[in-house]
Amino acid sequence: MRYRTIKAKKIFILFAVIIGLPLLFMAGCKSVVKTIYNSMDCDQFNIDHIELRTGIDVPKVKRNSCHLDDTSRRVAFEILLNPSELREYSTKYFEWDSTLFKAKGQRIDTKWNASLDTSTSVLLFNLFYIQDVKS
């Protein structure tokens, strides 16, 4: 009888570990994504923040400038892609608009626009944070 109790306890612990560890991992990942999404910093998680808010993948870049205040973020990058990669990238995320490739969008808490100048390889993001969002 005692042997069955010990075996049942071990099986319970095994199931708790098998179920608990993935749940802890998922909670940790969700917490990291939330931290990045809410990051108001031009250095830490800047590119990740932009990618989460706009849905545009930022390729290998060199940052030219970043200006951040309570309601907006303006970031300029120099894209470090060869001409064929730049052409492919520009058509994947942007639409041609006379002199620049442009994209824009809106989420419940963010309005944004982006532009890409393929002659200078400058990628510019403007994010405007909507303040009256209930969390």
Solvent accessible surface area in square Angstrom, and as a share of the most:
residue,aa,sasa,rsa
1,M,190,0.85
2,R,186,0.68
3,Y,157,0.60
4,R,180,0.66
5,T,82,0.48
6,I,77,0.39
7,K,104,0.44
8,A,61,0.48
9,K,130,0.55
10,K,134,0.57
11,I,80,0.41
12,F,145,0.61
13,I,94,0.48
14,L,101,0.50
15,F,114,0.48
16,A,50,0.39
17,V,70,0.40
18,I,94,0.48
19,I,105,0.53
20,G,25,0.24
21,L,108,0.54
22,P,66,0.41
23,L,99,0.49
24,L,128,0.64
25,F,144,0.60
26,M,109,0.49
27,A,60,0.47
28,G,35,0.34
29,C,58,0.35
30,K,153,0.65
31,S,65,0.42
32,V,82,0.47
33,V,74,0.43
34,K,132,0.56
35,T,77,0.45
36,I,20,0.10
37,Y,38,0.14
38,N,79,0.41
39,S,15,0.10
40,M,91,0.40
41,D,55,0.28
42,C,24,0.14
43,D,108,0.56
44,Q,111,0.49
45,F,67,0.28
46,N,7,0.04
47,I,62,0.32
48,D,60,0.31
49,H,0,0.00
50,I,0,0.00
51,E,45,0.20
52,L,66,0.33
53,R,15,0.05
54,T,16,0.09
55,G,57,0.55
56,I,7,0.04
57,D,73,0.38
58,V,12,0.07
59,P,25,0.16
60,K,146,0.62
61,V,28,0.16
62,K,114,0.48
63,R,106,0.39
64,N,79,0.40
65,S,62,0.40
66,C,33,0.20
67,H,113,0.50
68,L,48,0.24
69,D,65,0.34
70,D,120,0.62
71,T,69,0.40
72,S,23,0.15
73,R,2,0.01
74,R,121,0.44
75,V,0,0.00
76,A,15,0.11
77,F,1,0.01
78,E,58,0.26
79,I,6,0.03
80,L,82,0.41
81,L,46,0.23
82,N,75,0.39
83,P,101,0.64
84,S,66,0.42
85,E,80,0.36
86,L,14,0.07
87,R,143,0.52
88,E,128,0.57
89,Y,17,0.06
90,S,0,0.00
91,T,95,0.55
92,K,144,0.61
93,Y,53,0.20
94,F,12,0.05
95,E,135,0.60
96,W,150,0.53
97,D,68,0.35
98,S,88,0.57
99,T,104,0.61
100,L,47,0.23
101,F,30,0.13
102,K,88,0.37
103,A,20,0.15
104,K,168,0.71
105,G,24,0.23
106,Q,115,0.51
107,R,111,0.41
108,I,145,0.74
109,D,26,0.13
110,T,0,0.00
111,K,109,0.46
112,W,24,0.08
113,N,58,0.30
114,A,4,0.03
115,S,19,0.12
116,L,0,0.00
117,D,38,0.20
118,T,51,0.30
119,S,101,0.65
120,T,81,0.47
121,S,24,0.15
122,V,49,0.28
123,L,0,0.00
124,L,35,0.18
125,F,0,0.00
126,N,22,0.11
127,L,0,0.00
128,F,89,0.37
129,Y,21,0.08
130,I,64,0.33
131,Q,112,0.50
132,D,130,0.67
133,V,50,0.29
134,K,185,0.79
135,S,160,1.03
